[in-house]
Amino acid sequence: MAKNGLLRPINRIDPKFREIRVDQKKENYIGAICGLGVDRFSDQPAMPDHDMEVAFDTNITLEDIFKINGVRMAINIVLGSEQAVSNWGEDAIYRLQDSARKKLMSLIQGTTREPFDAPSTDKPYKWNQLDPEDILGHDLQNTPADSLVLLHLHKGVYLRSEGGEEEEDEIGVEEATLEMRRHANWLHQAATSATSREPIVCRLCNMTWQTPQLLQLHLETRRHKDKENALYD
């Protein structure tokens, strides 16, 4: 018997394209349409018989999407750039595979998810239903991590917080900012290291990367760049 909520994240690892659904208040992810996307010439579903509308029965978060993308990135890099990967050495390849495996297992065996009674989407089996301003894109287009022929990376969707943002305590903010600036500079140095064998933690985004190559791809994402630029605002 499948674990409650298991099939929902797994369904989002496999399809070539996925467009997430949100509720009317934009507070929760309620489902996704999975399939081959839209034909760019006709603006109609490329192969509607292959599309699948998935309703979430547990709480799915943006962090889940990041983990799913981590698995998809590993598949794209290993299968789509074999020549480059062959120069990394067996240890780096193992860590890349191990990172993908851990992300996949954390999705399957992670903390028990709260049940979620998702409302129905207004337009099932219809693509391009999101407000473009709410889409959280990435800067990995045209890189081995976001393959045109294998697996596109999923895009998150902005959600409104029910309680709003907590006010940040001003005491020690300047010192903390300086520390994070030093950390950001160190990350760029670590991304160029050819000898690092330990996992590298990006404290800005609270994410761990198993190889300098994966860290380098992360540093190019819009999410990280926005956080890094905010340190100098």
Residue pairs with C-beta under 8 A, 6 or more apart in sequence:
3 108
4 57
4 58
4 113
4 115
5 56
5 57
5 58
5 113
6 108
8 54
8 56
8 57
8 58
8 60
9 60
9 64
9 68
9 107
9 108
10 107
10 108
11 32
11 34
11 52
11 54
12 18
12 32
12 34
12 54
12 65
12 68
12 154
13 68
13 71
13 72
13 104
13 107
14 34
15 34
15 35
15 36
15 52
16 35
16 36
16 37
16 151
16 152
17 34
17 35
17 36
17 37
17 152
18 32
18 33
18 34
18 154
19 32
19 33
19 127
19 128
19 129
19 130
20 29
20 31
20 32
20 65
20 130
20 154
20 155
20 156
20 157
21 29
21 30
21 31
21 32
21 33
21 121
21 129
22 28
22 29
22 30
22 130
22 134
22 157
22 159
23 30
23 118
23 119
24 119
25 160
26 134
26 157
26 158
26 159
26 160
27 159
27 160
27 161
27 162
28 59
28 116
28 118
28 159
29 56
29 60
29 61
29 157
29 159
30 55
30 56
30 116
30 118
30 119
30 121
31 53
31 54
31 55
31 56
31 118
31 121
32 53
32 54
32 56
33 51
33 52
33 53
33 54
33 124
33 125
33 126
33 127
34 51
34 52
34 53
34 54
35 45
35 46
35 47
35 48
35 50
35 51
35 52
36 45
36 46
36 47
36 50
36 51
37 45
37 46
37 127
38 44
38 45
38 46
38 127
38 128
39 45
39 46
43 128
45 51
45 125
45 127
48 125
51 125
53 121
53 124
53 125
55 118
55 120
55 121
56 116
56 118
57 115
57 116
57 117
57 118
58 113
58 114
58 115
58 116
59 113
59 114
59 116
60 116
62 136
62 156
62 159
64 107
65 154
65 156
66 156
66 207
67 103
67 104
67 106
67 107
68 103
68 107
68 154
69 138
69 153
69 154
70 99
70 100
70 103
71 100
71 103
71 104
72 151
72 152
72 153
72 154
73 100
73 140
73 145
73 146
73 153
73 214
73 217
74 96
74 97
74 99
74 100
75 100
75 150
75 151
76 144
76 145
76 146
76 147
76 150
76 151
77 85
77 96
77 144
77 145
77 213
78 85
78 93
78 96
78 97
79 147
79 150
80 144
80 147
80 149
80 150
81 144
84 144
85 93
85 96
88 96
88 211
88 213
91 197
92 211
92 213
95 197
95 210
95 211
96 210
96 211
96 213
96 214
98 210
99 209
99 210
99 211
99 214
121 129
122 129
123 129
130 157
133 158
134 157
134 158
135 155
135 156
135 157
135 158
136 155
136 156
136 157
136 158
136 222
136 223
137 155
137 222
138 146
138 153
138 155
138 221
138 222
138 223
139 220
139 221
139 222
139 225
140 146
140 153
140 217
140 220
140 221
143 217
143 220
145 153
145 217
146 152
146 153
177 231
180 203
180 204
180 231
181 231
181 232
183 203
183 204
184 204
184 228
184 231
187 200
187 202
187 204
187 215
187 219
188 219
190 196
190 200
190 212
190 215
191 212
191 215
191 216
191 219
192 212
192 216
193 212
194 212
196 211
196 212
199 208
199 209
199 210
200 208
200 209
200 210
200 212
200 215
201 207
201 208
201 209
202 208
202 209
202 215
202 218
202 224
204 224
204 227
204 228
205 218
205 223
205 224
205 227
207 218
209 215
209 218
218 224
219 225
